[in-house]
């Protein structure tokens, strides 16, 4: 465990070190990803997903969560890697995602949930500009947990409600009339 050393710099120029945050770690394929636990509402078993016609491929459908309609997004498909194969360990992580005007509840399909871990910000490296198989703006950083690299997701980008809405609007738009 690292320790902070006193610094004579002002708080605005001092780097953020030793800030510990909790993350939910889950797997997609052979990779580990994490999201901050403050955004996680619950984890449920995959099932009873109702497909919605004319939605982008990465939107699996919707579920009824205690009377609320919650869209379910397949992260593998969102990352451009094809749909997640459903197994007995597949689950839906229910998240709260903030947009400019509101907070939205969305579900993400993951292969399995591994653990909740505290990660010290001093152990987080910046997102690499190459080498990952997902968009760089989807990544907040990389952390080493128990000898494995974990990709910390930027939920605001991955689950951008505005971008998802635009993609949905494009896929639902009527074909232009030919003259």
Residue pairs with C-beta under 8 A, 6 or more apart in sequence:
1 120
2 17
2 18
2 120
2 122
3 18
4 17
4 18
7 14
16 121
17 121
17 122
18 120
18 121
18 122
19 120
19 121
20 118
20 119
20 120
20 121
21 36
21 37
21 118
21 119
21 121
22 36
22 37
22 38
22 116
22 117
22 118
22 119
23 34
23 35
23 36
23 37
23 116
23 117
23 118
23 119
23 143
23 150
23 152
24 34
24 35
24 36
24 37
24 40
24 43
24 93
24 113
24 115
24 116
25 32
25 33
25 34
25 113
25 114
25 115
25 116
25 117
25 145
25 150
26 32
26 33
26 34
26 35
26 93
26 110
26 111
26 112
26 113
26 114
27 33
27 110
27 111
27 112
27 114
28 75
28 76
28 79
28 84
28 110
28 111
29 76
29 81
29 111
31 151
32 114
32 145
32 148
32 149
32 150
32 151
33 75
33 110
33 150
33 151
33 152
33 153
34 117
34 119
34 143
34 145
34 150
34 151
34 152
34 153
35 93
35 95
35 152
35 153
35 155
36 155
37 116
39 95
39 96
39 97
39 155
40 93
40 94
40 95
41 94
41 95
41 96
41 105
42 93
42 94
43 91
43 92
43 93
43 94
43 113
44 63
44 65
44 91
44 92
44 94
44 107
45 91
45 92
46 86
46 90
46 91
46 92
46 109
48 63
48 64
49 60
49 61
49 62
49 63
49 72
50 61
50 62
50 63
50 64
51 60
51 61
52 59
52 61
52 62
54 171
54 172
55 61
55 168
55 171
55 172
56 164
56 167
56 168
56 171
57 74
57 77
57 83
58 73
58 74
58 75
58 77
58 78
59 71
59 72
59 73
59 74
59 164
59 168
60 72
60 73
60 74
60 77
60 83
60 109
61 71
61 72
62 69
62 70
62 71
62 72
63 69
63 70
63 72
63 92
63 107
64 70
65 94
65 105
65 107
68 105
70 94
70 105
70 106
70 107
71 106
71 107
72 92
72 106
72 107
72 108
72 109
73 106
73 107
73 108
73 109
73 159
73 164
74 83
74 84
74 108
74 109
75 84
75 108
75 109
75 110
75 158
76 82
76 83
76 84
76 109
77 83
77 84
78 158
79 133
79 134
79 135
79 138
80 134
81 133
84 90
84 109
84 110
84 111
85 111
87 111
89 111
89 112
90 109
90 110
90 111
90 112
91 109
91 110
91 112
91 113
92 107
92 108
92 109
92 110
93 107
93 108
93 110
93 113
94 105
94 106
94 107
95 105
95 106
95 107
95 108
95 155
95 159
96 103
96 104
96 105
97 103
97 104
97 105
97 106
97 155
97 156
97 159
97 161
98 104
98 156
99 160
99 161
99 162
100 162
102 161
104 161
106 159
106 161
108 159
117 145
119 143
119 145
119 150
119 152
123 143
123 144
124 140
124 141
124 142
124 143
124 152
125 141
125 142
125 143
126 141
126 142
127 136
127 139
127 140
127 141
127 142
128 136
128 139
128 142
129 136
132 139
132 151
134 151
135 157
137 154
137 157
138 153
138 154
138 157
138 158
139 151
139 152
139 153
139 154
140 152
140 153
140 154
141 152
142 149
142 150
142 151
142 152
143 149
143 150
143 152
144 150
